[in-house]
Structures are given as C-alpha cells and as structure tokens.
Amino acid sequence: MLEANILSLITFLPVVGALVLLAIPENSSNQGLFRWGSFGISVVTFLLSLLIPFKFLAGEGLQFVIRLPWIPALHSEYFMALDGVSLWLVLLNTFLFPLAILSSIGVISKKEKMYYFLLLLLEGAITGVFLAQDLLLFFFFWEAVLIPMYFLIGIWGGKNRLYATTKFVLYTMVGSMLMLAALIATYLYSGGFSAVSGATLAIPQLAGLPMPEQVKLWCFLAFFLAFAIKVPLFPFHTWLPDAHTEAPTAGSIILAGVLLKMGTYGFIRVAMPLFPEALFHQFSIGPVSFTLRDLVMALSVIGIIYGALVAAVQTDVKRLVAYSSIAHLGFVMLGLFAMTQQAVDGAILQMVAHGISTGGLFMLVGFIYERRHTRAIVDFGGLAAVMPVYYNIFLIIMLSSVGLPALNGFVGEFLILLGSWKANWLMTVLATSGVILAAVYLLYMFRRVFFGEVTHEENKGLKDLGRLELASIMPLVLMAFFMGIFPTVFLARITPDSTPVVERLQELESNSLPPDSSAVKILPGPEGAADGALLAIESSGGAL
C-alpha cells in the first residue's frame, strides 16, 4: 500500500501539512508550532522519499506508476512515475527543504505561518514537476511553483523585492504561455478534441508522435524558451541575479537548489524526447550553416564564460553566487545538448551536485548576513580567525562548487567535458575556461572574506555557527563528500534510463547528416579520443 502510493504521499503530504498549518490561529504561542511543525512535515516527507531508491530497480524504466483518470474530456490523467532521470532530483528536493526550513528558524519573524505555509506548498509543487508524466499535469505543477515563490520573494525579500519578484513572474509567465501553446498543438496532433481513441497527453506515448517537421520545430522552440528562461540559459538569465539577491535565504536555497533544475529537467524529459528532429533543423546565415543543437551549445558556452566573468567583478557575495549558477547551469546545458552518453549522464549528475554546493553557499551567505546585515565583500576580512568553524565549512562548500576531486562538483563536470569533446571539441575547450574562471572568482572572494586583518570593528565579536546552523549545513557537507567519493551510486541508476533518449538522438543525428558530414557537423572531436581518455583513467585506478 505504501509503495503503491509513495509518489502521491511525498507530493501531497507537504500540501496537506501546509493546509493544516493554515487552519491554526496565528498568535505568539503558536509560533513554535509553525516552525517545528513545518520542519517535521518536511522531514517525514524526506524519510518517505528515502524508501524509493531502495525499491528502485535500475533499467526498469518508469516505476511506482500511479495512473488514474483526471480530466477524461481532455484525455488527461493523474499519471505519476519516476525513472533514473528524475529519481535523484526528487530526492534532492525532499532533502533540501527540511534544511531550508531549519535555516529559517529564528531568522524569519514576521508572518511566520504564511512563510512556512508557502514553503510547504512549494515543496509539493516542485516534487510534482519531477514526477508528472502527463503533459497537462506537468504544466499544472509547473505553474503552481510560481505562486509560492512569488510571495516568498515579494514579502520576505530585500529592499528591491517587488522589482525582483515582478521580473521573475513576467519572465516565467511568457515562457508558460508559449509552453501552453505548444502543449495544445501537441494534443491536437495526437487526436485531441476529436473522436480519435488514441488521443493522449501522456508524455511517454507522445514521443514519436507523427507531426509535420515545421510544427515540431515551432513546438520545440516554444518549450525551449519556457525551459531556457527557467534554467536560465544566456541570454534569458537577467531575472536570476535580482531574484537570488532579494530572496530570503531559504528562497535562494530552493531557487538555486531545485527550481532552476526544472528547466534542465524539462529538456531531457519533454522537449528532447517529444521533438528530437527539431534539434537537427538546418539554419543558414550567409555561408554559415548550423543546427539548433549547435546554437544551444554555443549559448551554453557563452553562459559559462559570461556568468564566470560577471561573477568575478561582483562586490556582493550573494550576487556573486547567483552569477555562478548561470555558469554552472551552462555546463549542464552543454552536456545535455552534446548528446553523448557520458555528457548527458554528467549533466544529470551535475544538476544534483549544483543543488548541494550552491544551496550550501546561499545558506552560508545567509548565516553571515544575519550577523552583519551586509553582503558586501569589503565589509569583511579576517573571518577565519573570528569564526573558524564557519571558515572550514565555507571552504569545503566553496571547493565543491569549484569542482575539486573527491567532492560533488567534480565527477559531473568532468563527464560533461569528456562527453562533449566527441560532439564539438572547440566548444569543450572554451567551456573548460569556465572551470578555471570559477576557481578564480570563488578563491578571490574567499581570500578577501576570510584572510588578512580584521579591519572592521563589527567583525571582531562575531559568534561562530550555532547548533541550528550546524544542523542545517552539515548534511550538505556530508552529501558533498558522498557524491564525490561514491558517484557510481547515482550513475548506476541514471545511465540505464538516459540511454534510450541518447540513442534516439544519436540515431536522428546520423540520419540527418549528408554524406559529407563535415559541412554540417562543426568540429567534431577525434574519433575515440574521449573513450581513450576514459580508458586511461580507468586503467590508472581512477587517478588523475
């Protein structure tokens, strides 16, 4: 009974808990109930979600399937399931929310009932996005995420919160309108609004749906814009720094940790399986010929370099971490659109790794902001001597974001670069510069904040991390090491379910190439070069 309904439980338990909190009168004697009640609900949700990987069978496709009629007139179902592609994103979501709530206790002092109510609603909506296998249900959860995040930033954000949250909503709504238009077009071609019995909105059944090439191209472009805004992919990124900077700490943790992954997940779950032919549509500008896939890879590389360069000149620590997300998500997009097995697996793993490291960085920035009420780098210096525990934890999380071996950021990034070399070695070389730049801006920020003399009197008496703060951040530290040391635990469940998508894309790519493929496929890497590099690493016992 529990196993059969586990996906509904982890999706709607936070929602039910939120509604229960809403029914409790808001007064000073109930503040602890709001705080610890919401934390308890999120912990129970996480513990329930831990049952999934132990019952999950790698390579068996969609599992824990729940399929019930929802809107029969539209052939829409309550179709929930997960596979290796979505498994770790669901676990990441249920893992981060208790930590985000815990980091808020004692920090949020106004309208606490509404604050925790919105966080629990947000958890349920994001989980639904990663589990929905019906296109209309996916869209429903996608839109449901927007409402609580809007209020979290708009009520508990910084001084420019209204500007930031309005910008966030406008960008997202434009993408949502385009997604809805593509959803309707896809439904019509499946036989919707007619007597055709095969009409469906089930995502697995829509893959391979016969549609005119131009319709598939426009549908892909509509989904592409919706997902690219959420990622955010350059040049659709401008809402992100403002939203991150103005959001409360828990909002930034969730925004970076899981909400951005809705965009990258949307590509691998919806856009690429449903409209793969669009990726190889040929465009020409003068003598230059390229495909949509080439364009996305180029935008990903631009985002990697741009995000890193802009992060390097930031004076606000939180804004610096926000721009680093643009660079890191650029690597994920590069891996997905390289469309090799190593790159796609690395991209999915990197989604999870980024949620751990960047969520941790935002949490740590929030800790110091509550003490000093400033995030300006020049207002710090010498904190290593004043807050040694904070210094050591910040060092580990910062190095995990850089991609140090044995920490979570290394394996996914390495697989992305290894796999994308086969697709386009020039793009890979340019993207590698982002790894170097990430080390530059993060280490430079770290040196200015933690080393040198304590020049500001306010910093001399700062207290080190307390018990609640340690309880919030230490699970992320432990997970950073676990992912870095045991990546096969994750990859063993990712690869079998990503393989069919990769093989389908590679088949279409080979069919789309003319006999003289060098005229279209720009700068492929030397045949076998990446495989040879991997073989060399394996034969050396994994040493680099």
Residue pairs with C-beta under 8 A, 6 or more apart in sequence:
2 9
2 51
3 51
3 55
3 64
4 64
4 66
5 66
6 48
6 49
6 51
6 52
6 64
7 64
7 66
7 80
7 81
7 82
7 131
8 66
8 80
9 45
9 48
10 45
10 48
10 49
10 90
10 94
10 127
11 80
11 124
11 127
11 128
11 131
12 124
13 41
13 44
13 45
13 48
13 124
14 41
14 42
14 45
14 97
14 120
14 121
14 123
14 124
14 127
15 120
15 121
15 124
17 37
17 38
17 41
17 120
18 38
18 41
18 116
18 117
18 118
18 120
18 121
18 124
20 37
21 33
21 34
21 37
21 38
21 113
21 116
21 117
21 120
22 113
22 117
24 30
24 33
24 34
24 113
26 34
26 111
26 112
26 113
30 113
31 112
34 112
34 113
34 115
34 116
35 101
35 104
35 105
35 112
35 116
36 105
37 116
38 101
38 116
38 117
38 119
38 120
39 98
39 101
39 102
39 105
41 120
42 94
42 97
42 98
42 101
42 119
42 120
42 123
43 98
45 94
45 97
45 123
46 94
46 95
46 97
46 98
48 94
49 90
49 91
49 94
50 91
52 64
52 82
52 87
52 90
52 91
53 87
53 91
53 493
55 63
55 64
56 63
56 84
56 87
56 493
57 63
58 84
58 492
58 493
58 496
58 497
59 84
59 496
59 497
61 83
61 497
62 81
62 82
62 83
62 133
62 204
63 81
63 82
63 83
64 80
64 81
64 82
65 79
65 80
65 81
66 78
66 79
66 80
66 81
67 77
67 78
67 79
67 80
67 81
68 77
68 78
69 77
69 78
70 76
70 77
70 78
70 79
70 134
70 136
70 137
71 136
74 136
74 187
74 192
74 201
75 187
75 190
75 192
75 199
75 200
75 201
76 134
76 135
76 136
76 137
76 201
77 134
77 137
77 201
77 202
78 134
78 137
79 132
79 133
79 134
79 137
79 202
80 128
80 131
80 132
80 133
80 137
81 131
81 133
82 90
82 130
82 131
83 497
84 493
84 494
84 495
84 496
84 497
84 498
85 265
85 268
85 269
85 348
85 494
85 497
85 498
85 501
86 130
86 131
86 265
86 269
87 493
87 494
88 348
88 349
88 351
88 352
88 490
88 493
88 494
89 130
89 258
89 261
89 265
89 351
89 352
90 127
90 130
90 131
92 257
92 258
92 261
92 351
92 352
92 355
92 356
93 123
93 126
93 127
93 130
93 257
93 258
94 123
94 127
95 475
95 479
96 253
96 254
96 257
96 258
96 355
96 359
97 119
97 123
97 254
99 253
99 359
99 363
99 472
99 473
99 475
99 476
100 119
100 249
100 250
100 253
100 254
100 257
100 359
100 363
101 116
101 119
101 250
102 468
102 471
102 472
103 249
103 250
103 253
103 363
103 366
103 367
103 468
103 469
103 472
103 473
104 115
104 116
104 119
104 248
104 249
104 250
105 468
106 468
107 248
107 249
107 366
107 370
108 115
108 156
108 248
110 156
111 155
111 156
114 151
114 155
115 152
115 155
115 156
118 148
118 151
118 152
119 148
119 152
119 250
119 254
121 144
121 147
121 148
122 145
122 148
122 149
122 152
122 254
125 141
125 144
125 145
125 148
126 141
126 145
126 254
126 258
126 259
126 262
128 137
128 140
128 141
128 144
129 138
129 141
129 142
129 145
129 262
129 265
130 262
130 265
132 138
132 140
132 141
133 202
133 203
133 204
134 201
134 202
134 203
135 183
135 186
135 187
135 201
135 202
135 203
135 206
135 270
136 183
136 201
137 201
138 203
138 270
139 176
139 179
139 180
139 183
142 176
142 179
142 262
143 176
145 259
145 262
146 169
146 172
146 173
146 176
149 168
149 251
149 254
149 255
149 259
150 165
150 168
150 169
152 247
152 248
152 250
152 251
153 161
153 164
153 165
153 168
153 243
153 246
153 247
153 248
153 251
154 161
154 162
154 165
155 161
156 248
156 251
157 164
157 165
157 246
157 247
157 248
157 251
158 164
158 245
158 246
158 247
159 246
160 242
160 245
160 246
161 246
161 247
163 242
163 246
164 239
164 242
164 243
164 245
164 246
164 247
165 243
165 246
167 238
167 239
167 242
167 243
168 239
168 242
168 243
171 229
171 236
171 238
171 239
172 229
172 230
172 239
174 225
174 229
175 225
175 226
175 227
175 228
175 229
175 230
176 226
178 222
178 223
178 225
178 226
179 222
179 223
179 226
181 222
182 218
182 219
182 220
182 222
182 223
183 201
185 215
185 218
185 219
186 206
186 209
186 211
186 219
186 274
187 193
187 199
187 201
189 209
189 210
189 211
189 215
190 196
190 198
190 199
190 200
190 201
190 205
190 206
190 209
191 197
191 198
191 199
191 200
192 199
192 201
193 199
200 206
203 269
203 270
203 273
203 274
206 274
207 273
207 274
209 274
211 219
211 275
213 277
213 281
216 275
216 277
216 278
217 275
217 277
217 278
217 281
217 292
219 274
219 275
219 278
220 271
220 274
220 275
220 278
220 279
220 292
221 278
223 266
223 270
223 271
223 274
223 275
224 267
224 271
224 296
225 236
226 266
227 262
227 263
227 264
227 266
227 267
227 270
227 271
228 236
228 263
229 236
229 239
229 263
230 259
230 260
230 262
230 263
230 266
231 237
231 260
231 263
231 264
231 329
231 332
231 333
232 238
232 239
232 240
232 260
232 263
232 326
232 329
233 263
233 296
233 299
233 300
233 303
233 329
233 330
233 333
234 299
234 300
234 302
234 303
234 306
234 307
234 326
234 330
235 299
237 303
237 307
237 326
240 260
240 322
240 325
240 326
241 319
241 322
241 323
243 255
244 252
244 255
244 256
244 318
244 319
244 321
244 322
244 325
244 362
245 316
245 318
245 319
245 322
247 255
248 366
249 362
249 363
249 365
249 366
249 369
252 318
252 322
252 362
252 365
252 366
253 359
253 362
253 363
253 366
254 359
256 321
256 322
256 325
256 354
256 355
256 358
256 359
256 362
257 354
257 355
257 356
257 358
257 359
258 355
260 325
260 329
261 351
261 354
261 355
263 329
264 329
264 332
264 333
264 336
264 347
264 351
265 351
267 333
267 336
268 336
268 344
268 347
268 348
268 498
268 501
272 279
272 336
272 501
272 505
273 501
273 504
276 504
276 505
276 508
277 508
277 512
278 292
279 291
279 292
279 293
279 337
279 339
279 505
279 508
279 509
280 291
280 292
280 293
280 508
280 509
280 512
281 291
281 292
282 289
282 290
282 291
282 520
283 289
283 290
283 291
283 292
283 295
284 290
289 519
289 520
290 522
291 512
291 520
293 337
293 339
294 424
294 522
296 333
296 337
297 333
297 334
297 337
297 338
297 420
297 423
297 424
297 427
298 427
299 333
300 330
300 331
300 333
300 334
300 337
300 427
300 431
301 330
301 334
301 427
301 430
301 431
301 434
302 330
303 326
303 327
303 329
303 330
303 333
304 327
304 330
304 331
304 334
304 430
304 431
304 433
304 434
305 327
305 430
305 433
305 434
305 437
306 326
306 327
307 323
307 324
307 325
307 326
307 327
307 328
307 330
307 434
308 323
308 324
308 327
308 433
308 434
308 437
308 438
308 440
308 441
309 437
310 323
310 326
311 320
311 321
311 323
311 324
311 327
311 441
312 437
312 440
312 441
312 444
314 320
314 323
314 377
314 441
315 376
315 377
315 378
316 375
316 376
316 377
317 365
317 368
317 375
317 376
317 377
317 445
317 449
318 362
318 365
318 369
318 375
319 375
320 377
320 441
320 445
321 358
321 361
321 362
321 365
324 358
324 361
324 401
324 438
324 441
324 442
325 354
325 358
327 434
327 437
327 438
328 350
328 354
328 358
328 401
328 438
329 354
330 431
330 434
331 347
331 350
331 412
331 413
331 416
331 431
331 434
332 347
332 350
332 351
332 354
332 416
333 347
334 343
334 347
334 416
334 420
334 427
334 431
335 343
335 344
335 346
335 347
335 350
335 412
335 415
335 416
335 419
335 420
336 343
336 344
336 347
338 344
338 416
338 419
338 420
338 422
338 423
338 424
339 423
339 502
339 505
339 506
339 509
340 419
340 420
340 422
340 423
340 502
340 506
340 530
341 419
341 495
341 498
341 499
341 502
342 415
342 416
342 418
342 419
342 530
342 534
343 415
343 416
343 418
343 419
343 420
343 422
343 423
344 419
344 498
344 501
344 502
345 415
345 419
345 491
345 494
345 495
345 498
346 411
346 412
346 413
346 414
346 415
346 416
346 417
346 418
346 419
347 412
347 416
348 412
348 494
348 498
349 411
349 412
349 415
349 483
349 487
349 490
349 491
349 494
350 409
350 412
350 413
350 416
351 412
352 408
352 412
352 483
352 490
353 400
353 408
353 409
353 411
353 412
353 413
353 483
354 409
356 400
356 408
356 476
356 479
356 480
356 483
357 397
357 400
357 401
357 407
357 408
357 409
357 476
357 480
358 401
359 476
360 397
360 400
360 473
360 476
360 477
360 480
361 397
361 398
361 401
363 472
363 473
363 476
364 390
364 393
364 394
364 397
364 473
365 375
367 390
367 465
367 469
367 473
368 375
368 380
368 383
368 390
369 375
371 462
371 463
372 379
372 380
372 458
372 459
372 462
377 445
377 448
377 449
378 448
379 456
379 459
380 448
380 449
380 450
380 456
380 459
381 448
381 449
381 450
381 451
381 452
381 453
381 454
381 455
381 456
381 459
382 450
382 451
382 452
382 453
382 454
382 455
382 459
383 390
383 391
383 449
383 450
383 454
383 459
383 462
384 391
384 450
384 451
385 454
386 454
386 459
386 460
386 462
386 464
387 462
387 463
387 464
387 465
388 464
389 464
389 465
389 470
390 464
390 465
391 450
393 465
393 473
393 474
393 477
394 446
394 450
395 446
396 407
396 477
396 480
397 473
397 476
397 477
397 480
398 442
398 443
398 446
399 407
400 407
400 408
400 409
400 480
400 484
401 409
401 438
401 442
402 409
402 438
402 439
402 442
402 443
403 409
403 410
403 413
403 414
403 435
403 438
404 410
405 484
405 544
406 481
406 484
406 485
407 480
407 481
407 483
407 484
408 479
408 480
408 481
408 482
408 483
408 484
409 480
409 484
410 484
411 483
411 484
411 487
412 487
413 435
416 431
417 428
417 431
417 432
417 435
418 530
418 533
418 534
419 530
420 427
420 428
420 431
421 428
421 525
421 529
421 530
422 524
422 525
422 529
422 530
423 524
423 525
424 522
424 523
424 524
424 525
425 523
425 524
425 525
425 526
425 529
426 522
426 523
427 523
428 525
454 460
465 473
482 489
483 490
512 520
513 520
513 521
514 520
537 543
537 544
